[in-house]
Amino acid sequence: MRLKDYIATVPDFPKKGIMFRDITPLLQDGIAFSAVIDTFAGHAKKLGATVIVGPEARGFIFGAPVAAKLHLGLVPVRKPGKLPRECYSQDYDLEYGKNTLCIHKDAIKPGDKVFILDDLLATGGTALATCKLIEKAGGEVVGLGFVIDLVDLGGKKLLKDYNVITLSEFEGE
Protein backbone atom coordinates (compact mmCIF):
# COMPACT_ATOMS: atom_id res chain seq x y z
CA MET A 1 0.00 0.00 0.00
CA ARG A 2 1.29 3.42 -0.94
CA LEU A 3 0.31 5.72 1.92
CA LYS A 4 0.65 8.88 -0.19
CA ASP A 5 -2.31 7.66 -2.27
CA TYR A 6 -4.49 8.27 0.82
CA ILE A 7 -3.27 11.80 1.55
CA ALA A 8 -4.83 14.64 -0.43
CA THR A 9 -2.90 17.79 -1.25
CA VAL A 10 -4.93 20.99 -1.05
CA PRO A 11 -3.15 24.01 -2.58
CA ASP A 12 -3.36 27.42 -0.92
CA PHE A 13 -4.94 26.20 2.33
CA PRO A 14 -5.16 27.68 4.92
CA LYS A 15 -3.37 30.49 3.10
CA LYS A 16 -1.81 31.14 -0.30
CA GLY A 17 1.43 29.26 -0.90
CA ILE A 18 0.70 26.44 1.55
CA MET A 19 0.22 22.89 0.26
CA PHE A 20 -2.04 21.37 2.93
CA ARG A 21 -1.67 17.61 3.42
CA ASP A 22 -5.13 16.29 4.22
CA ILE A 23 -5.39 12.95 6.05
CA THR A 24 -9.18 12.74 5.66
CA PRO A 25 -9.01 10.23 2.77
CA LEU A 26 -6.75 8.01 4.91
CA LEU A 27 -9.24 8.11 7.78
CA GLN A 28 -12.13 7.31 5.41
CA ASP A 29 -10.47 4.13 4.13
CA GLY A 30 -10.76 1.40 6.75
CA ILE A 31 -7.98 -0.76 5.32
CA ALA A 32 -5.48 2.10 4.98
CA PHE A 33 -6.35 3.53 8.42
CA SER A 34 -6.03 0.07 10.00
CA ALA A 35 -2.65 -0.41 8.32
CA VAL A 36 -1.38 2.85 9.84
CA ILE A 37 -2.68 1.88 13.28
CA ASP A 38 -1.10 -1.59 13.01
CA THR A 39 2.23 -0.06 11.94
CA PHE A 40 2.30 2.38 14.85
CA ALA A 41 1.20 -0.32 17.29
CA GLY A 42 4.07 -2.51 16.10
CA HIS A 43 6.58 0.28 16.71
CA ALA A 44 5.13 1.12 20.12
CA LYS A 45 5.27 -2.54 21.19
CA LYS A 46 8.83 -2.99 19.90
CA LEU A 47 9.93 0.11 21.81
CA GLY A 48 8.33 -1.16 25.03
CA ALA A 49 5.82 1.68 25.33
CA THR A 50 3.69 1.63 28.47
CA VAL A 51 1.67 4.76 27.61
CA ILE A 52 0.51 6.40 24.37
CA VAL A 53 0.35 10.22 24.21
CA GLY A 54 -1.68 12.10 21.62
CA PRO A 55 -1.29 15.87 21.20
CA GLU A 56 -4.43 17.85 20.43
CA ALA A 57 -6.27 17.17 18.21
CA ARG A 58 -5.23 14.81 15.45
CA GLY A 59 -2.89 12.96 17.80
CA PHE A 60 -6.07 11.68 19.46
CA ILE A 61 -7.18 10.13 16.15
CA PHE A 62 -4.08 7.95 15.90
CA GLY A 63 -3.25 7.58 19.57
CA ALA A 64 -6.60 6.22 20.76
CA PRO A 65 -6.79 3.15 18.47
CA VAL A 66 -3.10 2.32 19.02
CA ALA A 67 -3.57 2.53 22.79
CA ALA A 68 -6.69 0.35 22.63
CA LYS A 69 -5.00 -2.21 20.38
CA LEU A 70 -2.08 -2.54 22.83
CA HIS A 71 -4.26 -2.32 25.98
CA LEU A 72 -2.41 0.81 27.07
CA GLY A 73 -3.65 4.11 28.37
CA LEU A 74 -3.98 7.20 26.19
CA VAL A 75 -2.85 10.53 27.64
CA PRO A 76 -4.13 13.66 25.86
CA VAL A 77 -1.96 16.74 25.56
CA ARG A 78 -4.16 19.81 25.29
CA LYS A 79 -4.14 23.57 24.99
CA PRO A 80 -4.53 25.64 28.18
CA GLY A 81 -7.92 25.55 29.86
CA LYS A 82 -8.96 22.21 28.35
CA LEU A 83 -7.85 19.86 31.15
CA PRO A 84 -9.73 20.08 34.47
CA ARG A 85 -7.06 18.99 36.97
CA GLU A 86 -3.63 20.29 37.94
CA CYS A 87 -1.33 20.40 34.91
CA TYR A 88 2.22 20.81 33.78
CA SER A 89 2.49 23.34 30.97
CA GLN A 90 5.11 23.96 28.31
CA ASP A 91 5.45 27.04 26.13
CA TYR A 92 6.83 26.73 22.62
CA ASP A 93 7.49 29.02 19.68
CA LEU A 94 5.36 29.30 16.59
CA GLU A 95 6.33 31.05 13.36
CA TYR A 96 4.56 34.19 14.57
CA GLY A 97 4.19 33.95 18.32
CA LYS A 98 3.98 31.39 21.09
CA ASN A 99 1.67 28.61 22.18
CA THR A 100 1.33 26.41 25.24
CA LEU A 101 0.56 22.73 25.78
CA CYS A 102 -0.64 21.08 28.99
CA ILE A 103 -0.78 17.59 30.51
CA HIS A 104 -2.36 16.43 33.76
CA LYS A 105 0.34 16.15 36.44
CA ASP A 106 -0.77 12.62 37.35
CA ALA A 107 -1.08 11.33 33.75
CA ILE A 108 2.53 10.18 33.36
CA LYS A 109 4.19 8.22 36.14
CA PRO A 110 7.96 8.27 36.73
CA GLY A 111 9.47 5.54 34.57
CA ASP A 112 6.60 5.38 32.06
CA LYS A 113 7.84 4.64 28.55
CA VAL A 114 5.91 6.96 26.26
CA PHE A 115 5.20 6.72 22.54
CA ILE A 116 3.83 9.98 21.09
CA LEU A 117 1.58 9.86 18.03
CA ASP A 118 0.47 12.68 15.75
CA ASP A 119 -0.53 13.16 12.15
CA LEU A 120 2.13 15.59 10.96
CA LEU A 121 5.70 16.59 11.71
CA ALA A 122 6.43 20.11 10.47
CA THR A 123 8.82 22.33 12.44
CA GLY A 124 8.72 19.98 15.44
CA GLY A 125 7.72 22.62 18.01
CA THR A 126 4.58 20.85 19.20
CA ALA A 127 6.36 17.51 19.37
CA LEU A 128 9.32 18.90 21.31
CA ALA A 129 7.00 20.66 23.77
CA THR A 130 5.16 17.36 24.24
CA CYS A 131 8.45 15.57 24.93
CA LYS A 132 9.37 18.20 27.53
CA LEU A 133 6.00 17.78 29.26
CA ILE A 134 6.51 14.01 29.49
CA GLU A 135 10.02 14.47 30.85
CA LYS A 136 8.77 17.01 33.45
CA ALA A 137 6.41 14.31 34.69
CA GLY A 138 9.24 11.75 34.94
CA GLY A 139 8.40 9.75 31.82
CA GLU A 140 10.78 8.57 29.12
CA VAL A 141 9.98 9.28 25.48
CA VAL A 142 10.78 6.02 23.66
CA GLY A 143 9.54 7.26 20.30
CA LEU A 144 7.44 9.63 18.27
CA GLY A 145 5.32 8.51 15.33
CA PHE A 146 3.96 10.69 12.53
CA VAL A 147 1.92 9.81 9.47
CA ILE A 148 3.50 12.67 7.49
CA ASP A 149 6.90 14.38 7.66
CA LEU A 150 7.17 17.76 5.90
CA VAL A 151 10.90 17.28 5.42
CA ASP A 152 11.69 20.84 4.28
CA LEU A 153 10.49 22.26 7.61
CA GLY A 154 13.18 20.46 9.63
CA GLY A 155 11.19 18.85 12.43
CA LYS A 156 13.42 15.77 12.54
CA LYS A 157 16.45 17.98 13.14
CA LEU A 158 14.77 19.64 16.11
CA LEU A 159 13.91 16.17 17.46
CA LYS A 160 17.39 14.73 16.81
CA ASP A 161 17.67 13.43 20.39
CA TYR A 162 14.55 11.26 19.99
CA ASN A 163 13.54 8.18 18.02
CA VAL A 164 11.30 9.61 15.26
CA ILE A 165 9.26 7.33 13.00
CA THR A 166 7.51 8.76 9.94
CA LEU A 167 5.35 6.84 7.48
CA SER A 168 5.47 9.26 4.53
CA GLU A 169 7.42 12.33 3.44
CA PHE A 170 6.40 15.39 1.50
CA GLU A 171 8.52 18.30 0.33
CA GLY A 172 7.43 21.91 0.62
CA GLU A 173 5.22 23.63 3.15
Protein Blocks (a to p, Z undefined) as FASTA:
>chain_A
ZZklmcccdehiabehiacddfklmmmmmklmmmmmmmmmmmmmmnopabdcdddfklmm
mmmmmmmmnopacdddddehiafbdcdddddddfbbcddddddfklpcghiacddddfbd
ceommmmmmmmmmmmnopacfbdcdfbdcfknommmmmmmpccddfbdcedZZ
